[in-house]
Each structure stands twice: as C-alpha cells, then as structure tokens.
Amino acid sequence: GAVGTLLSDWRRLNVALTRSQSKLIVLGSASTMQHAPVPAALFTLANARGWACTMPAGASVLGRTGWKETVGDDLDHGPGRE
C-alpha cells in the first residue's frame, strides 16, 4: 500500500509523534509503514523494544461490532506482556 503525505514527510510525522505528553498509540499496517523510511524506522524500533502489538484476525472490523464481539481476549500483547 501507499503511504500518505503525513507518513512521507518526516517533518510532519515528527510533529505528529512528538506532540503527545504522556502516551502515544500508533495504529497502522506494518506492511504499509515499510514503504516510507521514517515510519519503517519507527516500526523497526517499536518491534526491537517490544512495544509493538499484533492485532488478531478480524481486528479491522472493530468499529462495526465492538471489541469483545470481534476478537474477544486474543490480543497478542507482545513479548513478556500479559
């Protein structure tokens, strides 16, 4: 997939990522993020540090049905997380 102008421009992405004051949650497709250098580096860092979570199958329909009805308790919270 193609990345949009926000992910393609490192200055705009920097502003988006550095405005959070206490917590930052980034949702997106890992395969799409690999198409632009800065998001790819962010994704690599998040994986290396154990910050990335893999969403279970069916997570793309969360907005339509709700969390429990769609994926239940099957979220993979990453290495060493419960």
Long-range contacts (C-beta under 8 A, 24 or more apart in sequence): 1-29, 1-31, 1-32, 1-35, 2-32, 2-35, 3-32, 3-33, 3-35, 3-36, 3-39, 7-33, 7-36, 7-38, 7-39, 8-36, 10-37, 10-38, 13-38, 13-39, 17-42, 50-78, 50-79, 50-80, 50-81, 51-78, 52-78, 53-77, 53-78, 53-81, 54-78
